Amino acid sequence: MAGSTHTVTNQPPPLLGYDVYGADRALVDAVERHLDPELLDEARGDLSALGRAAGSAQLHEWAIQANENPPTLRTHDRHGHRIDEVEFHPAWHRLLGKGVSAGLTSAWARPGGHVRRAAGFLVWTQVEAGNGCPLSMTHAAVPALRTDPELAAEWEPRLTSTLYERELRPARLKAGALFGMGMTEKQGGSDVRANTTSARPLAEDGTYELTGHKWFCSAPMSDGFLVLARAPEGLTCFLVPRVLEDGTRNPFLLQRLKDKLGNRSNASAEVEFDGTWARRVGEEGHGVRTIIGMVAATRLDCVLGSAGLMRAAVAQAVHHCAYREAFGGKLLDKPLMRNVLADLAVESEAATTLGLRLAAAYDDGGEQERALLRIAVPAAKYWVTKRCTPVTVEAAECLGGNGYVEESGMPRLVRESPLNSVWEGAGNVQALDLLRALRREPQALDAYLREVGRARGADHRLDAAIKDLLTELADLEGAEARARRLAERFARVLQGALLVRFAPPEVADAFCASRLGGDGGSAFGTLPHSLDLAALVERARPLV
């Protein structure tokens, strides 16, 4: 009898040992929708292999280790020499190496690469979101480097490589390299035009010496960095290599690592440039224009990363409720819990569907698709990243007290959830960027309206929402104060149009009723009871 109190019952099995990709029906549907048929077999194989790795107990353990053993800064060696290195737990390197080998930095190098990478990035975020930062920075550096064909020819093969080489040495000796970014300064924040880092031209054409301080430097262990500094002709983009051609360390003085709310496995640093060698990227004085391609790509990764976090949280919540019994039955079968889970599932699928549609626009590359991205990326970045935190918090609550315990993994998702909203320009920056596009680039609005117009007539609530949006756009005077409202509407209408066209009817119906038709509350779990809630939950359930 003494041991009877230790008999464990009514606890769900761990959500492990399954294909994270294959179990996500919304993601699988999006990949098959956007990829050319001749690419599908290879993509399915690659993504399922990554999905099985992501769902394995081994990688789950690595993720825990990487977060429980955050990076440490070593400014000097034991002899007093300045080395400015960041040390990571071996689990971090294993995870990062796996992400690189899976092609999460090689979208630009293969057909359908952006859709394939977006799906992989969304899957990989569910394992451990911290290593997504260097993967994202490296991927996103390519369009900025392409403004200088010579630099692109030198660096792009390294950045799109599937080989991870962690050692710091001259880039010419490495088969694969990673990139970081440093734009933000303490006096300016998002106002990068207030940057004071100076760039003094050197004798060799296109080379400079930098002096200044970056308040946030992403992925400080990388091989190279794109940074902004003030040259004689104005704010300019520069490539700063970590190690110089002769093998000496470029002055890259790491002052401290940030102690962050979440994203604990990843290093974010303050860095001092003091006679730091740099190569100009693009024209002098055109720094923002040069680096904007990198910023746009990382903003899309914010959408994908948030969609991944939402999917991870919803999968855990549905899995828990499928096994946990309370009040005489499975939680999954309780009408009110089913409503909560269905509501969360709709939000998750809308985020995934939108993120993959934007990735497909990158693959297309046509003028119309580029114009669509100009509006859709800031709107999606604004809205999807803001929905991430309430989704993860509500999903954690579905686990009850267990969801508040670190072992469940839910607290790590909750801590991670606000990051993508802040990173690469917070909400106001995205809303104002969308407003800027509306005022200056009429072709962007035309592309957006053409995209949502493909769904007109299919759902009266969507049609009404499009009409309301057009009414609001008729007068942009004083629009700055309502720019967030506009960004939210742009994102929701686009999500609704995509779901009406591509999602199962029960998903589109639930979204349009609750997100566009006003038949839903402010909290999750307030969907109209007449909807097919069981079908929504079943679609979101990961079958192990």
N, C-alpha and C positions, 0 to 999 in steps of 0.2 A: 504493500500500500504506500510505502514511503515514496516510491518513485512515480506514482500515478499522476501526481501534479505536473510532471514534466512531459507527459504525453502531449505532443503538438498536433492539434487539429485545427481545421478551419483557417488555414493559412495558404495563400496561393503559392504555387511553385515559382522559382525565379524566372523572370522573362529572359531566358538565355537559350542558346543552342538553336537558333532559328535564323532565317534569311531576312534581315531588316529591310532590304529592298523588295524582295518578292512578297513580303507580308503587307506592304503598303500599296493598296490597290489604286489609290489616287495617283501615286507617283508612277507606278507601272503604266497606268493608262496614259499619263502625260508623256512619258518617254515614247511609247508606241505611237502616240498621236503625232509627235513632232519630228521623229527621226525618219529618214528615208528607209523604205523596206529593206534595201540591200545592206543596211547597217545594223539592222535589228538583232540578228543572231549573235553577232560579235558583242554588241552592247549588252544584250541580256546576259551573256556569259560573264562579261567583265563585272557588271553591276551586281549580279547574283553572288559572284565570288567575293566582292567587297561586302555585300550584305551579310553573307555567312560569317565573314571575319568580324564584322561589326556586332553581330549577335552572339559571338563566342564568349565563353567564360574567361578565356585568356586575355582578350582585349578589354573586357570589363575590369579585370584585375589591374591591367596596366593603367587604365584611366583613373582608378582609385589611387594607385601609387603616384601617378603624376600630379594629382591634386593634393595629396597628403604630404608630398615632398616638393614644395614650390621651388623655383629657381633661386639661386643665390649669386650675389655679385662678388667677384674678386677683382679689386682694383689693382693690387700689387702682388708680385710673387714674394717668396720668402727672403729674397735678397734685396727687396725694396724697389725692383723694377716695375714700372707701370705696365700692366697687361690688359686691364679692362675686359675681362671675360665674364660670361654668365655661365654658371654650371647648372646642368639639369639632371634630374634623375634619369637613369637608363630607360625607364618606361616612356618618358617623353620622346627620346630619340627613336625608340621602336615605333611609337605611334606616328611620329612625323615621317619617318622613313616609309612606313606603310602607306601613308597618304600620298607621298611623292610617287612611290612605285605604282600606285593606282591611277596615276595620270591626273591628279587634282591640280596640277600646274600646267597641263599641256593642252588646254582647250584650243589654243590658236594653231595647233600643229596637225589637226586631223579633221576630216569631214564630220559634221554633226558634233564637233568637239564641245561646244558650249552646252548643249542639252545633256550630253553624256557626263560632262564634268559637273553640271549643276545637280544632276541626280545623285552623282557620287558625293558631292559636297554635302548635300542634304542628308544623305545616309551617314556620312562620316561625322557630321556634327553631333549625331545622336550617341556616338561613342564617347567623344571628349572634345568639347568645343574650343578649348584653348589653342590646340595646334592648328586650328583653322586660320588663325591670324597670319603666320608666315606663309601658309599655302595660298591664302587670298592675296597677300601683298605680292608674292612672286608671280602669280597668275596675272594680276592687274597691272604689273609694271610694263608688260609687253606693249600695249598701245602707246604709252608715253615714249618708250624707247624707239618706236617706229617713226617718230618724227625726225630721227637721225639715222638714216639707213646704215651708216658705218657702225654705229653703236649697236643697232639692232642685230646686224650680222654677227657681231662679236658675242653679244650676251644672250640673245634669244635662244640659241640651241642649249645653253646651260640652264636657262630658266624653265624651259619646257621639257627638260630631261626627266626621265623616271628613275634616276639614280640620286640617292641622298648621300652626300659626303659632308659630315659634320665638322671636319677639321678646318681651322682657319689657315689658309695658305693662298698664294696668288691664284686668282680665278682662272688664269690660263692653264693651270695645272689640274683643274677640277672638271670632271665630266658633268657635274650638276651643281647648281648654285641656287641660293635663296636670296630674296630681296626684302628689305623693309622700307619704311617711309618715315620722314620727319618734316612735317609742315608747321605744327602748332608751336607757338611760343607763349611764354607765360603772360606777356603783356597784351597779347592779341586774341588768343584762343581761336575761335572759328574765323575771326577776321584776319586771314593770312596776309592781307595787304599791309597790315601793321607790323609785319616781321621786320626785325632789325639785324638779323644775321647778315654780315657783309661778305662780299665776294670780290677779291682783288685779282685782276687778270695777271697771269704769269707770262713768261716769254713765249712758251709754246702755245700756238693758237688753240683756243677752246679750253684751256686749262686755267684754273683759278685756285686761290687760297681762301678758305673760309674761316671766319671768326664769328662765333656766336653761340647761343644756347637754345636747344630744343626742349620744350617742356614735356612733350610726349614723343618718343621714338618707338615705333612699332618694330617688334622682332629684332632686338639689338644684337643678336648673335649671327645675323645674316652676313652674306658675302658682299652685299652692296646695298645702297640706299638711294632713293630719290628724295631730294630735299629742295626746299625753296630758300633762296638767299638774294640779297639785294646787290646786283651788279651795277656798273656805271649807268646802264640804260634802263635800270629798273628791276623789278622782281623777276627772277630767272630760275629755271629748273636745273638741278645739277645731279650728276651721278657721283656718289661718294663710295669708293671701294674700301672695304674693311682692311685689306692687305694690299700693299703696293706691289708693282711688278717685280721689284728687287727682293721681295720677301719681307720687308720691314712693315711694321704696323703703321697704318695711317693714323694720325692723332684723332682719336675717337674716345673722348674721356667720359666714361660712364659715371655720373655723379651719384645716382641712386636708382633703385628699382621701385616702382610704385606699389604700394600696398593696397590692393584693389578689393572691392566688394566681392566680385567673383572672378572668373577667368584666372584662377589661382595658378594653374600650371604654366601659364604663358608669362613671359617677361615683357614689361613695358618700362621704358627707362627715360631718365633725363640725361642728355648728352651734351657735352661741351665740344665745340669745334675751336681749335687753337692752332692755326697754321695747317689746317686740314686740306689735303689735295683733293680737287674735284674736277670733273669733266662736265662742260656745259651740255645740256640736252635741249635742243630747240634753239630758238632765237633769244638773244638777250632782251629782257623786258617783257617776254611773253610766257613767263613761268606758269601762270594759272592756266592759260590756254594749253600749254604743253602737258601739264599734269592732270588735266580734267578727265582725260580718257582713263587714267588709273583710278581716279576718284569715282567715276561712274561705274566701273567694274567692281570696285570694292563695295559700293552701295548696293549693287545687285546681290553681292555675297551676304550683305546684312539681311536682305530679304530671305535668301536661301537658308542662312544660318538660323534665323528666327523660325522659319518654317520647319527646319529640322528639330529645333528645341520643342516646338509645339507638338510635332508628331511624336517625339520621344515621350513627352508628358502624357499625351492622350493615350498612346499605346499602353503605358504603364497603368493608367487609370482604368481603362477598359479591361485589361488583363486581370487586374486585382478584383474588379467587381464581377468578373466572370466566374471566379472561384470562391470569393468570400460570401458567407451566408450570414444573414441577420434578419431578425423578425420573421423567421419561418421560411426563408427562401433566399435565392441568390440575389445579391445586390443588383446585378445586371437586369433582373426581371422586375425590380421595383419601379413603378411608373415614374416617380419623381427623380430617382437616380438615373433612369434611362433618359429622361429629358436633359439632365445635366450632361451626360456623356454624349448624347446626340448633338447638343449645342456646341460642345467643345470640338467634336468631330467635324462639324460644318466649318468652323473657323479654321481648323487645321487644313482641311481639303482646299478651302478657298485660297489660303496662303501658298500651298504647294502648286496649285493650278496656275496662279498668277506668276510665281517665280519661274516655272518651267516655260511659260509663254514668253517671258522676257528673254530667257536664255535662247529660245528659238529665234527671236528677233536678231540677236547677235549672230547666230549662224547664218541667217538669211543675208544680212549685210546690205540689203537694198536701201534706197533712199527713203522709201515709205516706212520701213521698219526702223531705220535710224531716227526718223522724226517721231515715231511712236515712243521710242525709248526716252526721248528728251522730256516727255511729260510723264510717262508711265513709271520710270525709275524713281524720281523723287516722290511721286505719289505713293508708290508701293513701299519705298523705304520708310516714308513717314508712317503709313498706316500699319503695315504688317509688323514692323518692329514694336510698335506701341501695343499691339494686341498680344504680343508674346507673354508679357508678364502676367496679365490677368488669366490667360489660359493656363500657364504653368502653376500659378497659385491655386486656381480652382481644381486643377487635376490633382495636385498634392492633397487637397482637402478630401478628394474622393477616397484616399487611402486612410482617412481619419488621422489618429495620432501617429500611425506608422509613417505617414507622409511627412511628418515634422521631424522624424528621426533621420540622422545622417545616413545610416546604413541603407535606407530605401533608395538613395540616389536622388530623390526629389528635391532636397534642399540645394543640391548643386545646380540643378536646372533652374530653380527659382533665383539663385544668386546670379546665374549667367544671363537670365532673361532680359534685364534692362540694357545690357551692353550694346547690342546692335542699334538701339535707338539713339545712343549717345555717339557711337563711333561713326566717323566719316560725316559729321555734321548732324547735330541734334534736330529735333522736330521743327523748330522755327526755321532753321537753315533750309530744310527740305521744302517746307511750305513756301518760303520766299523764292526758292529756286524754281518751283513750279509756276509761281506767279510771274517770274521773270520770263519763263518760256512762253507763257500765254501772251505776254505783251510784245515780245520781240520776235517770236518764231511762229507765225500763223500756220505754217505747214505742220507743226507739231500738233496743234489742236485738230487740224483736218485729219491727220492720221489717227488720232485718238477716236474722233467721232466716227470715222469709217470703221474702226475696229469694233466699237460697241454697237454700231449700227447693224452689224451682221446678225445681231440677236434680236433686233426690233421685231415686234409682232409676236414673239414667242411667249412672253409673259407680261401681263398688263402692269404689274408692279415695277418691272424693269423699265418698261416704256415710260411710266410716270416719273421714275427717277431720272431718266435721261432728259425728259422735258423740264423737270425742276432744275437740273444742272445747267441746261441752256439758258433758262431764265436768270439764274444767278450770274452767268457769264455775260449777260447783256450789259451789265454795268460794273466795270472794274474800278471805278473811282472809289477811293478809300478801301480798296480790297485788302490792304495789308493786314488790317485788324481781323479780317475773316479768312485769312490765307489757310489757316489750319482746317477750317470748315470746308474750304474748297478741296484741299488735299485729301481729306477723308472721303468726300463725295466722289472725287475722281477715282480713288482706289476701289471703293465699294461698288460703284457702277461697273467698272471694268471687271472686277471679280464676278459680279452677278452675270454680266454678259458672257463671260467664259464658262461659267457653270451652266447657264441655260443652254449653251451650245454643246457642251462636252460631258457634263457630269450626269449621273443617273437622275431621273426625274425627282426622286425624293430628296436628293441633295440640293438641286436647284430650287425646288419648291420651298424647302426650309430656309435657304439663304434669302430668297426674294421676300418671303413672308416676314422674316424677322429683321433682316438688315436693310431692306429697301421699302417694305410695305408697312413698317411700324407695328407689326403684330408680334412684338417681343419686348422683354423688359431690359433693364440696364445690367442685370446680372445674368450669368449663364444658368441654364435650366429653366428658361421662361419661353421656350418654343410653344407654339399652338399645339394643344394636345391632339388635334385632329391629324397631325402629320404622321407619316410612317416612321416613327422614332426607332422602332426595332431594326428596321433595315439600315438606318443611318449608323446605329451602333455596330451592327454586324459587319458593315463595310469597313469600319475603323478598327475592328478587332484583329490583333496579330495572332494568327493561328500557329501555335508552336507544335 
